[in-house]
Amino acid sequence: MSDTPEIIRIGEGVYRVVIDGRAHFAYVAGAGADLWLHWNGQVFHRPFDDERFDRQRTRSVGAHQSLSAPMPGTVLKVHVEAGSAVHQGDTLVILEAMKMELPIRSAGDGIVKAVHCHEGELVQPGVVLVELE
Amino acid sequence: MIERLLIANRGEIAVRIAHACRELGIESIAVYSDADANAAHVAVAARAVRLGPPPASDSYLNIHALLDAARMTKADAVHPGYGFLSENAAFAAACHDAGLLFVGPPANAIAKMGSKINARRVAEAAGVPVVPGHTPADQSDGGIIGALESVGFPALVKASAGGGGRGMREVRDLAGAEAIVQSARREAQAAFGDGTLYVERLIDTPHHVEIQIFADTHGNTVHLFERECSAQRRHQKVIEESPSPLLTPVLRQRMTDAAIRAARAVGYVNAGTCEFLVDFSRGANGETPFYFLEMNTRLQVEHPVTEQVAGVDLVRAQLLVASGEPLPWTQPSLVQRGHAVEARVYAEDPAQGFLPQAGRLLLYREPRHPGVRIDSGFREGDTVGVHYDALLAKVIATAETRDLAIARLLSALRDFPILGIRTNIPFLMRLLETEAFRSGTVHTGFLDSEGAYLAADPAAAPPEFLRDVVNAVREQRLPIEGAAPSSWDPWVGTRGWNVR
């Protein structure tokens, strides 16, 4: 029989979870929908994905998708505008982080529905940069 | 003795060398590209000098910038680490010309071992076995078949003029050899405009076994036994260990003798490694054939497994020898004790064809277990960039036996949470659990052929009881990132917080 787990935070991002009398350790990091979970040597990105907390998620399936910043950075170049036709692999936006350029590429073919960033803007991870349809 | 050492490298090896400097009272000087200004190897060194922009050609490979940094900081020696300029004879010579001690072999030894063809010639002349092969003068069908018989079956015929597998054919036995030779010649002619064929013994499932050697400027050369590095993915070593699970004392003796002969043949000084292919499918009991592959004229990534089983500090010895001191050991004083296994933790996603991963290490906690050593160049909060090798850390487990060392390594990898980017840890754990690895039969082709399934993500979902933790963190019902009032500190409050 499973009881309600008892959860104790034992350090930054570290939780001791006791279920049925047995202790487990879980490490959680990230913010919003973009959470990472480590348990018993396994890593889960976006575990128990929940739409309620997931307004900014990148959808990898379906006709509609959005591309978000994978790490904090400055928008160096925006190569598209609303209405642009893009193909899979096209570079839509170039981010700069730690003096490095990071191209944000389209995961599929489509039309740009909206661009949510401008050149020179500082963006945080998870923020939607471009929406496609 | 060296007073100020410029470490011409980055990442875990630069950190490793800086630690050795501290022990010896040497002032360490780090160098960095703009991408590494806040890196661990910069933080740990006594001084740090900027080299240039992130691309390696503008920074860690920029000989001019490195020599300027040495001059500016009044360094008297340079340690090249591994990779980058470590096997660049011109860099070693440039250091020498600038009045700097180069912590490594003389430039001419690097040059002699740098070309594979020349290294093969040197090895042969020193009586070190190389993979039997040659380009027969008689290029007729009969001449090639005679050459095949002399190198032994199975064998390879390949185009003498080029590589890339064009014109390359396996010949398993005499039957059908003629047709294979003719087709190889046609393909070589078509691909390179030259039908000349090279004939070589084919080693089916070779093991990569390398011998660590060390020489000083007083004429002493010793070996520090072997490392087995057969678990490789596309020629990239993944797991290394010492001793080799398959080497017999007789074979070890033959191989270490050969390695020392090769080192002496080029007037080697400092730490070096002779790499061999070993064909365990042939020759029983000490007759097992082994073949010289190449000599690495530098410290190896996997040097810690040797340090663990031989109880030595190779970097410290490198600095002593470079300063002109004799080796801190004699051959009889060196013994192998216990077993050490190292796993390389890379920022790469095995499920996506081992795609390198870049991003911030949101959470990074190295395990603290007995018998486990971590050599790393990153800390929590650091950003893993895209400009350099994706090696995050090396996890080295040491124990009395091989089985215990593997169990210890698995346990350490299971307790090494890295969040924010994908790593190859799940792949390493699956590899360590395979029957092939456990029995020591992993050969250099294993991971690229039958081991491919290890890369696949089994895509298991986390256990349901963790849903509450994740949701509580999401809804900020549980504090994250240290924003906790002290009452949530378990060392203050003794009662657990029940989430409901």
Chai-1 contact restraints between the chains, C-beta under 6 A:
chainA,res_idxA,chainB,res_idxB,connection_type,confidence,min_distance_angstrom,max_distance_angstrom,comment,restraint_id
A,P5,B,F465,contact,1.0,0.0,6.0,A-B,restraint_1
A,P5,B,D468,contact,1.0,0.0,6.0,A-B,restraint_2
A,E6,B,G496,contact,1.0,0.0,6.0,A-B,restraint_3
A,E6,B,N498,contact,1.0,0.0,6.0,A-B,restraint_4
A,I7,B,V469,contact,1.0,0.0,6.0,A-B,restraint_5
A,I7,B,V499,contact,1.0,0.0,6.0,A-B,restraint_6
A,I8,B,P490,contact,1.0,0.0,6.0,A-B,restraint_7
A,I8,B,G496,contact,1.0,0.0,6.0,A-B,restraint_8
A,R9,B,L478,contact,1.0,0.0,6.0,A-B,restraint_9
A,R9,B,W488,contact,1.0,0.0,6.0,A-B,restraint_10
A,I10,B,P490,contact,1.0,0.0,6.0,A-B,restraint_11
A,E12,B,G482,contact,1.0,0.0,6.0,A-B,restraint_12
A,G13,B,L363,contact,1.0,0.0,6.0,A-B,restraint_13
A,Y15,B,V469,contact,1.0,0.0,6.0,A-B,restraint_14
A,V17,B,V469,contact,1.0,0.0,6.0,A-B,restraint_15
A,I19,B,F465,contact,1.0,0.0,6.0,A-B,restraint_16
A,A26,B,L466,contact,1.0,0.0,6.0,A-B,restraint_17
A,A26,B,V469,contact,1.0,0.0,6.0,A-B,restraint_18
A,Y27,B,L363,contact,1.0,0.0,6.0,A-B,restraint_19
A,Y27,B,P417,contact,1.0,0.0,6.0,A-B,restraint_20
A,V28,B,V473,contact,1.0,0.0,6.0,A-B,restraint_21
A,A29,B,L362,contact,1.0,0.0,6.0,A-B,restraint_22
A,A29,B,L363,contact,1.0,0.0,6.0,A-B,restraint_23
A,A29,B,L419,contact,1.0,0.0,6.0,A-B,restraint_24
A,G30,B,L362,contact,1.0,0.0,6.0,A-B,restraint_25
A,W36,B,L419,contact,1.0,0.0,6.0,A-B,restraint_26
A,L37,B,P462,contact,1.0,0.0,6.0,A-B,restraint_27
A,H38,B,P417,contact,1.0,0.0,6.0,A-B,restraint_28
A,H38,B,L419,contact,1.0,0.0,6.0,A-B,restraint_29
A,W39,B,P462,contact,1.0,0.0,6.0,A-B,restraint_30
A,G41,B,R414,contact,1.0,0.0,6.0,A-B,restraint_31
A,G41,B,M429,contact,1.0,0.0,6.0,A-B,restraint_32
A,F44,B,P462,contact,1.0,0.0,6.0,A-B,restraint_33
A,P47,B,P462,contact,1.0,0.0,6.0,A-B,restraint_34
A,P47,B,V470,contact,1.0,0.0,6.0,A-B,restraint_35
A,F48,B,R467,contact,1.0,0.0,6.0,A-B,restraint_36
A,F48,B,V470,contact,1.0,0.0,6.0,A-B,restraint_37
A,F53,B,R474,contact,1.0,0.0,6.0,A-B,restraint_38
A,M71,B,G359,contact,1.0,0.0,6.0,A-B,restraint_39
A,M71,B,R360,contact,1.0,0.0,6.0,A-B,restraint_40
A,M98,B,A35,contact,1.0,0.0,6.0,A-B,restraint_41
A,M98,B,T383,contact,1.0,0.0,6.0,A-B,restraint_42
A,M98,B,G385,contact,1.0,0.0,6.0,A-B,restraint_43
A,K99,B,D34,contact,1.0,0.0,6.0,A-B,restraint_44
A,K99,B,A35,contact,1.0,0.0,6.0,A-B,restraint_45
A,K99,B,P54,contact,1.0,0.0,6.0,A-B,restraint_46
A,M100,B,G385,contact,1.0,0.0,6.0,A-B,restraint_47
A,M100,B,V386,contact,1.0,0.0,6.0,A-B,restraint_48
